[in-house]
Amino acid sequence: MAHRGHTEADLAQVLHTGPFHLALRAALAVRGLPLQRVQHHLAHRGIRVGVTSLSYWQQGARRPQRPESLRAVRALEEVLELPGNSLIRLLGSDGGGPRSDPERVERPPARSYRSLVEVSGVVVKLLAELESPADGGLHTVGHQERVRIGARRELLGRDSHQVVRAHRDGIDRYLAIHHGDPGCDPARVEVSALENCRTGRVRWHRETGVLVAELLFDSRLRAGETYLFGYGIEDGTGGPSAEYVRGFSFAGGQYVLQVRFDEHALPVRCGRFAQATTGAPRGARTDLTLSGRHRTVHLVEHGVRPGILGIDWDWD
């Protein structure tokens, strides 16, 4: 029985695309099973899992990793009448499913953990120079990004369109952060206001390729008001790009990421991934098929959780 607006078609889609927590949540909703009842079914199979753990799993606050937890996930596929391995494969190498690829899951990120930590410190410093509070006073309702990769495999640029909601009075700006690929010269990166905003102050750090730009709204928001705006980043100064990632400090609405490749520089593989924190293992991997006509791949995340989402690709 469908529940809370979810349908069998929705469930089939999210079982294919992931991530794990949204697939589990959709399965519970479509089957109409409360967590207490699920726990009861698992107990009949000799598996003890707390309601709190099940709740954390479907919220994305925790991921089942221990052997007994993975055994519970396999049992959940039976309880929720799902295809075999449909949930376990969304856990990547942690799940041990047949579509897992340990070598690929352990593939090192393009940037080292140390470099990412250094970048985090630079971002904090640049935000402080622009007198930014910790959360900026805004919650994201929806965010769509279009990333362009050039013929030299470089990040040419990206366009972002966002809908935000103010959670306190007086908010009149958004601070956009850009982290270029190795070799990026942030002094040559251009920021443009596309819709309902104008460019204010811009700060950058040459060594890390980080730039922070102030986007000024056309009006001052009151708490609860929403605002739609768009901006563009033109880069093209860095070396070959192997991924695009977006970090989320707070839970938000829908996030859509599209990556378009030049017809003369097409990757051999693309995939989406998620990370709980910087330096954590990448999981929830799903292969993405490059559209022959449009040369694009994309991901859609409903109900973003704090953490990192991205698309990476291999050139050779």
C-alpha positions in Angstrom: 0.0 0.0 0.0 1.4 3.4 -1.0 1.9 5.8 2.0 2.9 9.4 2.4 2.8 10.1 -1.3 5.4 7.4 -2.3 4.5 4.9 -5.1 6.0 1.7 -6.4 7.5 3.7 -9.2 9.1 6.1 -6.8 10.5 3.1 -4.9 11.9 1.4 -8.0 13.6 4.7 -9.0 15.3 5.3 -5.7 16.3 1.7 -5.3 18.2 2.2 -8.6 19.7 5.6 -7.9 20.1 5.6 -4.1 21.2 6.7 -1.7 20.6 4.0 0.8 18.7 6.0 3.4 16.2 7.4 0.9 15.7 3.9 -0.6 15.0 2.5 2.9 12.7 5.4 3.8 10.7 5.0 0.6 10.4 1.2 1.1 9.1 1.7 4.6 6.6 4.2 3.4 5.3 2.2 0.4 4.9 -0.9 2.5 3.2 1.1 5.3 5.3 -0.5 8.0 6.1 1.4 11.2 9.6 0.8 12.6 8.3 -1.1 15.6 6.6 -3.6 13.3 9.8 -3.9 11.2 11.8 -4.6 14.4 9.3 -7.3 15.2 9.7 -9.0 11.8 13.5 -8.9 12.2 13.3 -10.4 15.7 11.4 -13.4 14.2 14.3 -13.9 12.0 16.7 -13.9 14.9 18.0 -10.4 14.2 18.0 -7.8 17.0 18.0 -4.2 15.8 16.8 -1.2 17.9 14.1 1.1 16.6 16.5 4.0 17.1 19.1 2.4 14.8 16.4 1.8 12.1 15.4 5.4 12.5 19.0 6.6 12.1 19.4 4.5 9.0 16.4 5.9 7.2 17.4 9.4 8.2 20.9 9.0 6.9 22.3 9.9 10.3 24.1 6.5 10.4 25.0 3.8 7.9 24.9 0.1 8.7 28.5 -1.1 8.6 29.0 -3.9 11.1 28.4 -7.5 10.0 25.3 -7.9 12.2 23.9 -4.6 10.7 24.6 -5.8 7.2 22.8 -9.0 8.0 19.8 -6.9 9.2 19.8 -5.0 5.9 19.6 -8.3 3.9 16.7 -9.3 6.1 15.1 -5.9 5.5 15.0 -6.7 1.8 12.9 -9.8 2.7 10.6 -8.0 5.2 10.0 -5.1 2.8 9.6 -7.5 -0.2 12.4 -5.9 -2.2 14.6 -7.5 -4.9 17.7 -9.3 -3.5 20.7 -7.0 -2.9 18.7 -3.9 -3.8 19.5 -2.2 -0.5 22.8 -3.8 0.2 24.4 -2.7 -3.0 23.6 0.9 -2.2 26.1 0.6 0.7 29.0 0.1 -1.7 31.8 -1.9 -0.4 30.4 -1.8 3.1 27.5 -3.9 1.9 29.4 -6.5 0.1 26.8 -6.7 -2.7 27.6 -8.2 -6.0 27.9 -4.8 -7.7 30.4 -3.6 -5.2 33.9 -2.8 -6.5 36.3 -2.5 -3.6 39.1 -1.2 -5.7 36.9 1.6 -7.0 35.2 2.4 -3.7 38.7 2.8 -2.2 39.7 5.0 -5.1 41.6 8.0 -3.5 39.9 11.4 -4.0 41.5 13.8 -6.4 42.5 16.0 -3.5 44.2 14.6 -0.3 42.7 14.8 3.1 45.4 17.2 4.2 44.7 19.5 1.3 41.0 19.5 2.1 41.7 20.4 5.7 43.9 23.2 4.6 41.1 24.5 2.3 38.6 24.3 5.2 40.9 26.6 7.2 41.2 29.0 4.3 37.4 29.1 3.8 36.9 29.9 7.5 39.4 32.8 7.2 37.9 34.2 4.0 34.4 34.0 5.5 35.6 35.9 8.5 37.0 38.6 6.3 33.5 39.1 4.9 32.0 39.1 8.4 29.9 36.0 7.8 28.1 34.2 10.7 28.4 30.5 11.0 25.2 29.6 9.0 24.6 32.8 7.0 21.0 33.0 8.1 19.7 30.9 5.2 18.3 27.4 4.6 18.4 26.0 1.1 15.0 25.0 -0.3 16.3 23.9 -3.7 19.7 24.1 -5.5 20.5 23.3 -9.2 24.0 23.4 -10.5 25.2 23.0 -14.1 29.0 22.2 -14.4 30.9 22.5 -17.7 34.0 20.5 -18.5 36.1 21.7 -21.4 38.1 20.1 -24.2 41.3 20.1 -22.1 39.4 18.2 -19.3 39.4 21.4 -17.3 36.5 22.9 -15.2 35.3 25.7 -17.5 32.7 26.9 -15.1 29.4 26.4 -13.4 26.0 28.1 -13.1 24.0 27.8 -9.8 20.3 28.6 -9.2 19.1 28.5 -5.7 16.0 29.0 -3.6 16.7 29.9 0.0 14.6 30.7 3.1 15.7 33.1 5.7 15.5 31.9 9.3 16.1 35.4 10.8 15.3 38.9 9.8 17.6 41.2 7.8 19.4 38.7 5.5 20.4 40.3 2.2 23.3 38.3 0.8 24.7 34.9 0.1 28.4 33.9 0.1 29.4 31.5 -2.7 32.5 29.4 -2.3 34.5 28.1 -5.3 37.4 25.6 -4.9 39.2 25.2 -8.2 41.1 22.2 -9.4 44.9 21.9 -8.8 46.6 24.7 -10.7 43.6 27.1 -10.5 44.4 30.8 -10.4 41.5 32.3 -8.4 42.6 35.8 -9.4 41.5 35.0 -12.9 38.2 33.3 -11.9 35.2 35.5 -12.8 31.9 35.7 -10.8 28.8 36.9 -12.4 25.3 37.6 -11.0 22.7 36.0 -13.2 19.4 36.6 -11.5 18.0 38.7 -8.6 21.4 39.5 -7.2 24.6 41.5 -7.8 28.2 40.8 -7.1 29.7 42.3 -4.0 33.1 41.7 -2.5 35.3 38.8 -3.7 38.2 37.3 -1.7 40.5 34.5 -2.7 43.5 32.4 -1.6 45.9 31.7 -4.5 47.8 28.7 -3.0 44.6 26.6 -2.4 42.6 27.9 -5.4 39.7 29.0 -3.1 37.5 32.0 -3.9 34.6 33.4 -1.8 32.2 35.8 -3.5 29.5 38.0 -1.9 26.2 38.0 -3.8 23.9 40.8 -2.7 20.1 40.4 -2.9 17.8 42.9 -4.3 15.8 43.1 -1.1 16.3 42.4 2.6 14.5 39.2 3.8 12.4 38.7 6.8 12.4 35.4 8.7 10.5 32.8 6.8 10.7 34.5 3.4 12.1 32.7 0.4 14.3 34.1 -2.3 15.4 32.8 -5.7 18.7 33.9 -7.3 21.4 32.7 -9.7 25.1 33.2 -10.3 27.9 31.9 -12.5 31.5 31.0 -12.0 33.9 31.1 -15.0 37.2 29.3 -14.3 39.1 27.4 -16.9 42.4 28.0 -15.1 43.1 24.7 -13.5 44.4 21.3 -14.6 42.4 18.2 -15.5 39.2 17.8 -13.4 38.2 14.4 -12.0 35.2 15.3 -9.9 32.8 17.9 -8.7 31.7 17.9 -5.1 29.2 19.9 -3.0 29.4 20.1 0.8 26.3 20.6 3.0 26.8 21.9 6.5 23.0 21.8 7.2 20.1 19.7 6.1 18.2 21.2 3.1 15.8 20.7 0.3 16.5 19.2 -3.2 19.9 19.3 -4.8 20.4 18.7 -8.6 23.9 18.5 -10.1 24.5 18.2 -13.9 27.9 17.8 -15.4 28.4 18.4 -19.2 31.5 17.3 -21.0 33.0 18.6 -24.2 32.4 16.3 -27.2 36.2 16.1 -27.7 36.9 15.0 -24.1 34.5 12.3 -22.8 35.3 10.3 -19.7 35.2 6.5 -19.8 33.2 6.2 -16.5 31.1 8.5 -14.3 29.5 7.8 -10.9 27.8 9.5 -8.0 29.0 9.2 -4.4 28.3 10.5 -0.9 30.5 11.1 2.1 29.6 11.7 5.7 32.5 14.0 6.3 35.8 15.1 4.6 38.2 12.2 4.5 35.5 9.6 5.3 35.1 6.6 2.9 33.0 7.3 -0.2 29.8 5.3 -0.3 26.4 5.1 -1.9 28.1 4.7 -5.2 26.0 4.5 -8.4 27.3 4.4 -12.0 26.0 7.1 -14.2 25.4 6.7 -17.9 26.7 9.5 -20.2 24.0 10.7 -22.5 25.3 10.4 -26.1 23.3 13.3 -27.3 23.8 15.8 -24.5 27.1 14.4 -23.1 25.8 14.9 -19.6 25.3 13.1 -16.3 23.4 14.2 -13.3 22.3 13.4 -9.8 19.2 14.3 -7.8 19.1 14.3 -4.0 15.8 14.9 -2.2 16.1 16.0 1.4 19.8 16.8 1.6 21.6 15.7 4.8 24.7 17.3 6.2 27.7 15.8 4.3 29.2 15.7 0.8 27.6 14.7 -2.5 29.4 14.6 -5.8 30.1 13.1 -9.2 33.5 11.8 -10.2 34.8 10.3 -13.5 37.8 8.6 -15.0 39.5 9.8 -18.2 41.4 6.6 -19.1 
